[in-house]
Amino acid sequence: TRIELIEIVPNGRGGWVERPRSLSLDEG
């Protein structure tokens, strides 16, 4: 199972950065 998500993180200058992440879940 693969999950694509966007992580919103502060850039330290009062703004925000969208950081794409891909999570791979191995079950079983």
Chimera marker file (.cmm) of the C-alpha trace (Angstrom):
<marker_set name="trace">
<marker id="1" x="0.000" y="0.000" z="0.000" r="1" g="1" b="0" radius="0.5"/>
<marker id="2" x="1.358" y="3.372" z="-0.995" r="1" g="1" b="0" radius="0.5"/>
<marker id="3" x="0.090" y="6.686" z="0.350" r="1" g="1" b="0" radius="0.5"/>
<marker id="4" x="0.842" y="10.002" z="-1.343" r="1" g="1" b="0" radius="0.5"/>
<marker id="5" x="0.424" y="13.044" z="0.866" r="1" g="1" b="0" radius="0.5"/>
<marker id="6" x="1.447" y="16.665" z="1.137" r="1" g="1" b="0" radius="0.5"/>
<marker id="7" x="3.105" y="17.798" z="4.328" r="1" g="1" b="0" radius="0.5"/>
<marker id="8" x="2.640" y="21.465" z="5.235" r="1" g="1" b="0" radius="0.5"/>
<marker id="9" x="5.596" y="22.773" z="7.216" r="1" g="1" b="0" radius="0.5"/>
<marker id="10" x="6.623" y="26.271" z="8.359" r="1" g="1" b="0" radius="0.5"/>
<marker id="11" x="9.595" y="27.658" z="6.430" r="1" g="1" b="0" radius="0.5"/>
<marker id="12" x="10.797" y="29.733" z="9.358" r="1" g="1" b="0" radius="0.5"/>
<marker id="13" x="9.971" y="33.040" z="7.667" r="1" g="1" b="0" radius="0.5"/>
<marker id="14" x="6.287" y="33.262" z="8.537" r="1" g="1" b="0" radius="0.5"/>
<marker id="15" x="5.253" y="31.261" z="5.496" r="1" g="1" b="0" radius="0.5"/>
<marker id="16" x="4.485" y="27.674" z="4.659" r="1" g="1" b="0" radius="0.5"/>
<marker id="17" x="6.046" y="25.058" z="2.435" r="1" g="1" b="0" radius="0.5"/>
<marker id="18" x="4.261" y="22.117" z="0.830" r="1" g="1" b="0" radius="0.5"/>
<marker id="19" x="6.474" y="19.063" z="1.047" r="1" g="1" b="0" radius="0.5"/>
<marker id="20" x="5.315" y="16.022" z="-0.912" r="1" g="1" b="0" radius="0.5"/>
<marker id="21" x="5.750" y="12.705" z="0.878" r="1" g="1" b="0" radius="0.5"/>
<marker id="22" x="5.224" y="9.139" z="-0.118" r="1" g="1" b="0" radius="0.5"/>
<marker id="23" x="4.587" y="6.552" z="2.559" r="1" g="1" b="0" radius="0.5"/>
<marker id="24" x="4.938" y="2.851" z="1.885" r="1" g="1" b="0" radius="0.5"/>
<marker id="25" x="3.017" y="0.653" z="4.291" r="1" g="1" b="0" radius="0.5"/>
<marker id="26" x="3.912" y="-3.010" z="4.531" r="1" g="1" b="0" radius="0.5"/>
<marker id="27" x="1.210" y="-4.952" z="6.325" r="1" g="1" b="0" radius="0.5"/>
<marker id="28" x="1.482" y="-8.557" z="7.352" r="1" g="1" b="0" radius="0.5"/>
<link id1="1" id2="2" r="1" g="1" b="0" radius="0.2"/>
<link id1="2" id2="3" r="1" g="1" b="0" radius="0.2"/>
<link id1="3" id2="4" r="1" g="1" b="0" radius="0.2"/>
<link id1="4" id2="5" r="1" g="1" b="0" radius="0.2"/>
<link id1="5" id2="6" r="1" g="1" b="0" radius="0.2"/>
<link id1="6" id2="7" r="1" g="1" b="0" radius="0.2"/>
<link id1="7" id2="8" r="1" g="1" b="0" radius="0.2"/>
<link id1="8" id2="9" r="1" g="1" b="0" radius="0.2"/>
<link id1="9" id2="10" r="1" g="1" b="0" radius="0.2"/>
<link id1="10" id2="11" r="1" g="1" b="0" radius="0.2"/>
<link id1="11" id2="12" r="1" g="1" b="0" radius="0.2"/>
<link id1="12" id2="13" r="1" g="1" b="0" radius="0.2"/>
<link id1="13" id2="14" r="1" g="1" b="0" radius="0.2"/>
<link id1="14" id2="15" r="1" g="1" b="0" radius="0.2"/>
<link id1="15" id2="16" r="1" g="1" b="0" radius="0.2"/>
<link id1="16" id2="17" r="1" g="1" b="0" radius="0.2"/>
<link id1="17" id2="18" r="1" g="1" b="0" radius="0.2"/>
<link id1="18" id2="19" r="1" g="1" b="0" radius="0.2"/>
<link id1="19" id2="20" r="1" g="1" b="0" radius="0.2"/>
<link id1="20" id2="21" r="1" g="1" b="0" radius="0.2"/>
<link id1="21" id2="22" r="1" g="1" b="0" radius="0.2"/>
<link id1="22" id2="23" r="1" g="1" b="0" radius="0.2"/>
<link id1="23" id2="24" r="1" g="1" b="0" radius="0.2"/>
<link id1="24" id2="25" r="1" g="1" b="0" radius="0.2"/>
<link id1="25" id2="26" r="1" g="1" b="0" radius="0.2"/>
<link id1="26" id2="27" r="1" g="1" b="0" radius="0.2"/>
<link id1="27" id2="28" r="1" g="1" b="0" radius="0.2"/>
</marker_set>
